[in-house]
């Protein structure tokens, strides 16, 4: 049986007879007569689950695409930045600003590109900001905070956020737990 993802957790399964059935994996639903009549998990649902587990097709909420950072084909979110799991930055991850050497904390990885995100205070885009010259204009924007400035007791939501192109940051294998 061939499995083809169609988005939003749905997959088309082509049976050996050539018939096609739509499997909605998050709802454990299949359009085949066996599932519709008996209401049991049919072989099509099981086949999709196996293909997802073996990483031959993307899991629900993911799609196959080139990562915007490393360029490797992998599974990336259907909505949001096209960034693979190896390049993904989580809230609380620590990184080093390549320009200043400062430690920053990731607030969030956005689905905006550096040449699209406008900085009102600087009257320019993230890509055109002077210290960002030379970094890819299509980089996803990462919002960061400076953890060692201001009130030491303030959490991430209370600190000013700054927008950086992803490549300007050197991610570290550490994170701050809120």
Residue, then its C-alpha position, 0 to 999 in steps of 0.5 A: x500500500x502506498x501512502x501519500x500525505x495530503x496535509x492536516x494529518x490526512x493521508x491517501x492510501x492506495x491499496x493493492x487493488x488500486x482503490x484509494x482511501x483517505x485516512x485522517x490519522x488524528x481522528x483515527x478515521x478511514x474512508x474504506x468500507x471496512x472502517x466505516x461499517x465496523x468502526x475498527x482500526x483498519x489496515x489503512x490506518x495501521x499502515x499510515x501509523x507504521x509509515x509515520x513511525x518509520x519516518x517515511x512520511x511526515x507526522x500530522x502537522x508536518x510536511x516534507x521540505x528543505x529546512x530554511x537553515x541547513x537546507x536538508x530535506x526533512x520534516x518541518x511544520x506545516x505552519x510556521x517556519x520551515x525549520x527542521x528539528x536539528x535547527x529548531x530553537x525553543x523558548x529558553x534556549x541560550x545562544x551567543x550573538x555572533x556580532x557582540x559575543x553577548x548571551x541571549x535567550x530565545x523568546x521565539x522562532x518566528x515564521x517571518x523572514x529577516x527581509x520581511x520583519x520591519x523594526x519601527x524603532x530603527x526604521x528598517x527591516x531586520x535584514x537591512x539593520x547595519x549589524x545584520x549585513x552579510x547574514x542571509x536576508x531570507x533567514x527566519x527571525x528569532x526574537x531574543x531577550x538579554x537575560x543579564x540586563x534589567x530586573x534579574x527577577x523579570x521573566x522572559x515576557x517582561x523583558x524587551x525583545x529584539x529581532x535577529x536573523x537566525x544565522x547571527x545566533x550561535x545556538x548553545x546546548x543549554x537553556x534557561x528554565x522559567 
